[in-house]
């Protein structure tokens, strides 16, 4: 079921995940605000006080500080340690499933990118191109090389990455485009599309091809990124699982009183689908990645 249960590898993967989770927290907080993820150094969002290195240790510093800033005593969101623990757990799980292969660091990078995209999309209904398009470019270059190091033929690995990106992005785009055209034909209107007093986009505009009700073009780019990592069959499994997860998320939103037409980010559902594919403890990926 698992490729390895080596305690040293699992421990190392967990620690790397904690560090990666800390970086994901930076991305989630700063990118939507248009801030650099490099400078200034970590600081308290409330008082701006610089966070000392020993106050920035994943999870442990939060516990030591009792969830409050050492300067202003402002409350630190529990999301910070939860994300760190979550990414740490995912990394350890991936290490157990795949073992010490060349693709393992890439699966970890994909997982961290998916978590960051999911949280940002959930909170802001937006997926940064730096994650989706940056991840897509990285996947198309790095995945075939890593798979070749793991014994696959490079041309086949490159073909799988390209087809996965095209099929994943293309399939989701086709769904969004068809839904938009059907909605226009039926005269349907949504709270967020086409907008107050606006007419639906016409074929001569870019919005006609990329602006859809209920589906952001960022979702299309994110699924293309996933496809470059998991290949054609893997990305279709991602979309199928993600659709089911999205349905459950929509039901949860409706039951929470937000209504059936309230928009919500689809990236969390995509992340669930992709993580289910790459983290399956049964030998799925060898079948999905010929």
Beta strands, then each sheet from edge to edge (+ up, - down):
end
